[in-house]
Amino acid sequence: MKKFYIIVTGLLMSAFISAQDTASVEGPWKYNGVASLNFAQVSLTNWSQGGESSYAINALSAFNLNYNKDNNSWANSLDLGYGIQKIGDKDPGKTDDHIELLSKYGRETGNNWFLSGMLNFKTQFAQGYKNTPAGRVIISDFMSPGYLMLSIGMEHKKDDSFFVSLSPVSGKVTIVSNDSLSSAGSFGVEPGNNTRSEFGGSVKISLKKEIMENVNLSTTLDLFSNYIETPQNIDISLRALVSMKINKFLSANLSAHLLYDDDIAYIDEEGIAHGPRIQFKEILGVGLSYKF
């Protein structure tokens, strides 16, 4: 729990500190962001209908810093999230944990098309566990995995609300810094190695839209094909976030993430690794929100 409070405090402080700097961003620069904290709790005492006491806390923050002038466009975004829940006497478990940084530069060639270069980095804050008959087993950690992708190609966009990036030249590096996970060959690395490099092509599509008053949709689709190994097995990551503003400080958020990675094994309840499978996560929360 101590680590959770440190992470949440860091997310919220970074949002409010950044908000103070917003006024200094002028001219071709645009800056915005949002931070939210959601909490749910159930307490049961001698409850005849059964059930268990529980609580869940989830923190999200997203920041955007964009530059547009003449034929040049530079977009930067940072997406952070961490959540935890505790049910009854069980150990607390994570419900969300992600860090994603995206930076892309484009130079317009005409008709809203840009020559573009993109850097995308993803990892998580803390260790993740799987409950097995033998006990809790670590299955992920900070920088285990970490993903770094560099892409060159073309991008089509009219404004910051929508873009399609086509990158036939993409390099992807998977990092597994945790020695026990690298020894097991987790996330596609060779057993004992801490990195795995891939060369292929990628597609990224992003949409941000107000679907009705005070209700905003943000969605991103990432596709990657490894030219060297099984190019037909395309890695897929689809994220969607619906943000609903209740008033100045209260909001509701619905997030979903569908993921398929040909290099990530499914680990069953017995702790046995199987082939890759489609992964899905959904989080619904109501709580405090600050937007700037």
ZIDAZI-V680987 format. One record per run of one state. SS is the DSSP state (helix for helix, strand for strand, loop for the rest). FROM is the first residue (numbers start at 0). LEN is the number of residues. Records with the same first field share a line. If there is no record, write none. Layout:
SS: FROM-LEN, FROM-LEN
This chain:
loop: 0-1, 20-1, 24-4, 42-11, 69-2, 87-5, 110-2, 123-4, 132-2, 141-2, 159-2, 176-2, 183-2, 188-6, 212-2, 226-8, 245-4, 260-5, 267-5, 274-4, 291-1
helix: 1-19, 21-3, 178-5, 185-3
strand: 28-14, 53-16, 71-16, 92-18, 112-11, 127-5, 134-7, 143-16, 161-15, 194-18, 214-12, 234-11, 249-11, 265-2, 272-2, 278-13
